[in-house]
């Protein structure tokens, strides 16, 4: 009769050892994969952050260039209008002043240079103001849209970088949880006391499941 409890304990220990060994294998693989994935996401996040900064710098450079171009276009348009005013006072000089306008507009930006002749032929209408060469939608888009497009892509890259950084941080936490599970399972394997082995194995299993839950609900 005294051999029955001992046999039952041995069977229980044998089952716990098998469970512990299986869990150790699973947790070891999960820890390695988690650490690797966290590193990959962190690297990708850094790359996207760098790309975002480069695009932001390009946006700033293009914006300043667009501002300088627009300022130069305003000046050229006002000069052309000044020549138009001269034409009203000296109609005999209209042809020469028109050629001078063409010279001024030839050095303007492409959107202004292309739209100015039609605006001139229409009699230089100022109403509505958004139909003038430097205020119409086409001019504004061609002058300022390139810079804004870089800004938009920069923001997208930044948001992607933040998302990957958050995933990397979460996966790092998961790796720590798995490391705790490894510690508990290691104690379970080394302990000679059945109750300690059972408690440590159960704790390791719970920690492993907690890590998986974080991955499922916090990462994906």
Buried (B, 14 or more C-beta within 10 A) or exposed (E): EEEEEEEEEEEEBEEBBEBBEEBBEBBBEBBEBBBEBBBBBBEBBBBBBEBBBEBBEBBBEBBEEBEEBBEBBEEBBEBBBEBBEBBEEEEEEBEEBBEBBBEBBEEBBEBBBBBBBEBBEEEBEEEEEEBBBBEBEEBBEBBBEBBBBBBEBBBBBBEBBBEBBBBBBBBBBBBBBBBBBBBBBBBBBEBEEEEEBBBBBBBBBEBBEBBBEBBEEBBE
